[in-house]
């Protein structure tokens, strides 16, 4: 059944109904293709110009454009991802959206098909009322794993003056979030019988030395570095593995650590910190044999709270809602960091609570979807005026 132009609740339910689990996270899952084609059919019928960007293994971004681009006119991007995580352990049907009062339940309802529906309807409403320039609705793949979709979109030259990523923020405007660096420490000891202390070298004990030093760094140094919206950076041990038996000195140990970074911190700066810590430990324990590598890293995101994007989005919120919005840091990582790194100022603003993302119970308030549409429509009309 066709969706009436501007019916954000129907569009949200339609998108939630489509299984778009990320196949990298859930082997055998269908991916985003069916969801993207449903959205394309709807937006094409509403007058958007559609562009497909094949990214990997038949998984494609959908870029839906509306308005009249011309030299010197503004371009606004709304960005959101179509992939969702797995559904094991959910306590309600994942792809049969149900409504209870103001709440819409389903996998992806909060993270982030409500946001995708809201940004699509806001773009259509703004264009229907008359805009100068163009709005791009970027519905991308794979944000839940490697962000292949937004990376590919940027590599292919897609550009906008500013962007709003409609991740769930409880309608707060979030100009900043932390990044992360995943570090893997590989320790090498010397295997020996448990009675041969004079020749055995305990790789696990050396890992404990490093963990203790990292804990001290986390407790003493990191609290001295803060961001006005995000607070302090952090680190924690994620996994540790090593040893072969009760009576054998462990020859190998692998420790994995996550370091959450603030704006201004980089992968290189984190590696330098770790190198200094290891050098100090080797001065005390010269037998410490450890290598460290970066497994994965994503940079933090940051837009000044007095940037035009933040101020004009806040003004739109105030006009629509009758009160000033909350300006907050977001706890999770998002594609906004990639947009900012590419020179496109991007903030997060959308319906739902990020705490419900990936949860056994996932829902989004319908009233927040409606308000997101109203705020984004007002913002788009002002930005593209």
C-alpha positions in Angstrom: 0.0 0.0 0.0 1.5 3.4 -1.0 2.6 5.7 1.8 0.9 9.1 1.7 3.6 11.8 1.3 4.6 13.1 4.7 3.3 10.1 6.7 6.3 9.6 8.9 4.7 7.0 11.2 3.7 4.8 8.4 7.2 5.1 6.8 8.8 4.2 10.1 6.7 1.1 10.5 7.3 0.1 6.9 11.1 0.3 7.3 11.1 -1.5 10.7 9.1 -4.3 9.1 12.0 -5.0 6.7 14.8 -7.3 8.1 18.0 -5.4 7.4 20.5 -7.1 9.8 24.1 -6.4 8.9 25.5 -9.6 7.3 29.0 -8.9 8.7 27.6 -9.0 12.3 25.1 -11.7 11.6 26.3 -14.3 9.1 23.6 -15.1 6.6 21.6 -12.0 7.4 20.0 -10.2 4.4 21.7 -6.8 4.7 20.2 -3.4 3.7 19.1 -4.0 0.1 15.4 -4.8 0.6 15.1 -1.9 3.1 16.8 0.5 0.7 14.6 -0.5 -2.2 11.5 0.0 -0.1 12.7 3.5 0.8 13.6 4.2 -2.8 10.2 3.3 -4.0 8.6 5.6 -1.5 10.9 8.6 -2.0 10.9 8.2 -5.8 7.1 8.4 -5.7 7.4 11.6 -3.6 9.5 13.3 -6.2 13.1 12.6 -5.0 15.9 12.0 -7.6 17.5 8.7 -6.7 21.1 7.7 -6.9 22.5 4.2 -6.0 26.1 3.8 -4.8 27.2 0.2 -4.9 29.6 -0.3 -2.0 30.2 -4.0 -1.4 28.7 -7.4 -2.3 25.5 -5.9 -3.6 25.0 -3.6 -0.6 24.4 -0.1 -1.8 23.8 3.4 -0.4 20.7 5.2 -1.5 21.1 9.0 -2.0 17.7 10.7 -2.5 17.9 14.3 -3.6 15.2 17.0 -3.7 15.3 20.7 -4.5 17.1 22.6 -7.3 20.8 22.6 -7.0 22.6 25.5 -8.6 25.9 27.2 -8.2 26.1 29.2 -5.0 23.0 27.6 -3.4 23.1 25.6 -0.2 23.3 21.9 0.0 22.0 20.2 3.2 22.5 16.5 4.0 20.5 14.3 6.3 22.4 11.1 7.0 21.2 7.8 8.5 22.0 4.1 8.3 19.7 1.3 7.3 21.5 -1.7 8.8 20.5 -3.1 12.2 22.2 -5.5 14.6 21.1 -9.0 15.5 17.9 -10.0 17.3 18.9 -12.9 19.6 17.3 -12.5 23.0 14.8 -9.9 22.0 11.6 -10.0 24.1 9.3 -8.8 21.4 9.0 -9.6 17.6 11.8 -7.8 15.9 10.3 -7.1 12.5 6.6 -6.9 13.3 6.3 -3.3 14.5 3.8 -2.9 17.3 2.5 0.2 19.0 1.7 0.5 22.7 0.5 4.0 23.5 3.2 6.4 22.3 5.8 3.7 21.8 6.6 1.9 18.6 8.5 -1.4 19.2 10.8 -3.3 16.8 14.4 -3.9 15.9 15.7 -0.7 14.4 12.8 1.4 15.5 15.2 3.5 17.7 18.5 2.8 15.9 17.7 4.2 13.5 14.8 3.8 11.1 12.7 6.4 12.9 15.5 8.8 12.3 15.7 7.8 8.6 11.9 8.2 8.2 12.0 11.6 10.0 14.8 13.0 7.9 13.1 11.8 4.6 9.8 13.4 5.5 11.4 16.6 6.7 13.3 16.9 3.4 10.1 16.3 1.4 8.1 18.8 3.5 10.8 21.5 3.2 11.0 21.1 -0.5 7.2 21.1 -0.9 7.1 24.4 0.9 9.9 25.8 -1.2 13.6 25.8 -0.7 16.7 27.2 -2.4 19.3 24.6 -3.2 19.2 20.9 -2.5 18.6 18.5 0.3 20.3 15.1 0.2 18.8 12.2 2.1 21.7 9.7 2.5 20.6 6.3 3.6 23.8 4.3 4.0 24.9 0.8 4.8 27.1 -0.7 7.5 27.3 1.9 10.1 27.0 -0.8 12.7 30.3 -2.4 11.7 32.8 -0.4 9.6 30.8 2.5 8.3 31.5 1.4 4.7 28.6 3.3 3.4 29.4 6.8 4.6 33.1 6.2 3.8 32.3 5.2 0.2 29.9 8.1 -0.2 32.6 10.6 0.9 35.3 8.9 -1.2 33.0 9.3 -4.3 32.8 13.0 -3.8 29.3 13.5 -2.3 29.3 16.9 -0.6 27.1 19.2 1.5 27.6 22.4 3.4 26.4 20.8 6.6 24.8 17.5 7.8 22.5 16.3 10.5 22.8 12.6 11.4 19.5 11.5 12.8 20.8 9.0 15.3 18.7 8.7 18.5 19.6 11.6 20.9 16.2 12.0 22.8 15.9 15.3 20.7 19.1 16.7 22.2 21.4 18.4 19.8 24.8 16.5 20.0 27.7 18.4 18.4 30.3 16.0 19.8 31.1 12.4 20.6 34.1 10.3 21.6 36.2 8.2 19.3 37.9 5.0 20.1 41.1 3.0 19.5 41.3 -0.7 19.9 44.7 -1.8 21.0 46.1 -5.4 21.0 49.1 -6.1 23.2 51.0 -9.4 22.5 53.3 -10.6 25.3 56.0 -13.1 24.9 57.4 -15.0 27.8 59.4 -18.2 28.1 57.7 -21.5 28.7 59.0 -23.6 31.5 57.9 -26.1 34.1 56.1 -24.4 37.0 59.0 -25.3 39.3 61.7 -23.6 37.2 61.2 -20.1 38.2 64.9 -19.3 37.3 64.2 -19.8 33.6 60.4 -19.3 33.2 59.1 -15.9 32.1 55.4 -15.3 32.8 53.7 -13.5 29.9 50.5 -13.2 31.9 52.3 -11.5 34.8 53.8 -9.0 32.3 50.3 -8.3 31.0 49.3 -7.6 34.6 52.2 -5.1 34.9 50.9 -3.3 31.8 47.3 -3.4 33.0 48.4 -1.8 36.3 50.2 0.9 34.6 47.3 1.6 32.3 44.9 1.7 35.3 47.2 4.3 36.9 47.2 6.3 33.7 43.4 6.1 33.6 43.0 7.2 37.2 45.6 10.0 37.3 46.2 11.3 33.8 42.9 11.0 31.9 40.8 13.0 34.4 43.0 16.0 33.7 41.8 16.1 30.1 38.2 17.0 29.6 35.8 18.2 27.0 32.9 20.5 27.9 30.3 18.2 26.5 32.0 14.8 26.8 33.9 14.9 30.1 37.0 12.8 30.2 38.5 10.1 28.0 38.8 6.5 29.3 40.3 3.1 28.8 39.4 -0.4 29.9 40.6 -4.0 29.4 38.3 -5.8 26.9 39.7 -9.3 26.8 42.8 -11.3 28.0 44.0 -14.8 27.0 47.1 -16.8 27.7 48.6 -19.8 29.3 48.3 -23.6 28.6 48.2 -25.3 32.0 48.6 -25.2 35.8 52.2 -26.1 35.9 53.6 -24.2 32.9 54.9 -20.7 32.7 52.8 -19.0 30.1 54.8 -18.2 26.9 52.1 -16.1 25.3 49.4 -13.7 26.4 47.2 -11.3 24.4 45.5 -8.3 26.0 43.0 -6.2 24.2 42.2 -2.7 25.5 39.7 -0.1 24.3 40.7 3.6 24.6 37.9 6.1 24.2 39.3 9.4 22.9 38.3 13.0 23.0 38.4 15.6 20.2 42.0 16.5 19.8 43.3 13.0 20.6 44.4 10.8 17.7 45.4 7.2 17.1 49.0 8.4 16.9 48.8 10.3 20.2 47.3 7.2 21.9 50.1 5.0 20.5 52.6 7.5 21.8 51.1 7.4 25.3 51.3 3.6 25.3 54.8 3.6 24.0 55.9 5.9 26.9 54.2 3.7 29.4 55.9 0.5 28.0 59.3 2.2 27.9 59.0 3.1 31.6 58.0 -0.4 32.5 61.0 -1.9 30.6 63.3 0.3 32.6 62.1 -1.6 35.7 61.5 -5.0 34.1 63.9 -5.4 31.2 62.5 -8.9 30.3 59.2 -7.3 29.3 58.6 -8.4 25.7 55.5 -6.9 24.2 54.3 -5.5 20.9 51.2 -3.4 20.5 49.1 -2.8 17.4 46.0 -0.9 16.5 43.2 -3.3 15.5 40.5 -0.6 14.7 40.2 3.1 15.3 37.5 5.7 14.7 38.1 9.4 15.4 36.0 11.6 17.7 33.6 14.2 16.4 33.3 17.8 17.3 31.5 20.9 16.2 31.7 24.1 18.2 28.5 24.9 20.1 28.4 28.3 18.6 28.8 27.1 15.0 26.1 28.2 12.6 24.8 24.6 12.2 24.3 24.2 15.9 22.8 27.7 16.5 20.4 27.5 13.6 19.3 24.0 14.5 18.8 25.1 18.0 16.8 28.1 16.8 14.5 25.8 14.8 14.0 23.6 17.8 13.1 26.6 20.0 10.6 27.9 17.4 8.9 24.5 17.0 9.0 23.3 20.6 8.7 26.5 22.5 11.8 25.9 24.6 15.6 25.7 24.0 17.0 22.3 23.2 19.5 20.4 25.3 23.0 20.6 23.9 24.8 17.4 24.9 27.7 15.1 24.0 26.7 11.7 22.6 28.0 8.6 24.3 28.2 6.4 21.1 30.3 6.7 18.0 28.5 7.7 14.8 29.1 8.5 11.1 29.1 12.2 12.1 32.8 11.8 12.8 33.5 10.8 9.2 31.5 13.7 7.9 33.4 16.2 10.1 36.7 14.7 9.2 35.8 15.2 5.5 35.1 18.9 6.2 31.3 18.6 6.4 30.2 20.0 9.8 27.8 17.4 11.2 25.8 17.0 14.4 23.5 14.3 15.7 19.8 15.0 16.4 17.0 12.4 16.3 14.2 10.5 18.0 14.7 7.8 20.6 17.2 6.9 23.3 20.6 5.5 22.3 20.5 3.4 25.5 17.8 1.3 23.7 20.0 0.7 20.6 20.9 -3.1 20.3 18.7 -3.8 23.4 16.4 -6.7 24.0 13.6 -4.2 24.2 13.8 -1.5 21.5 11.3 1.2 20.9 10.9 4.8 19.9 8.3 7.4 21.1 6.1 8.3 18.2 5.8 11.9 19.5 9.6 12.3 19.2 9.4 11.2 15.6 6.8 13.8 14.9 8.8 16.6 16.7 12.0 15.5 14.8 10.2 16.0 11.5 8.9 19.4 12.6 12.3 20.6 13.8 14.2 19.4 10.8 11.7 20.8 8.4 12.0 24.2 10.0 15.7 24.0 10.0 15.9 23.0 6.4 13.6 25.8 5.3 15.8 28.3 7.1 19.1 26.8 6.0 18.0 26.6 2.4 16.3 29.9 2.2 
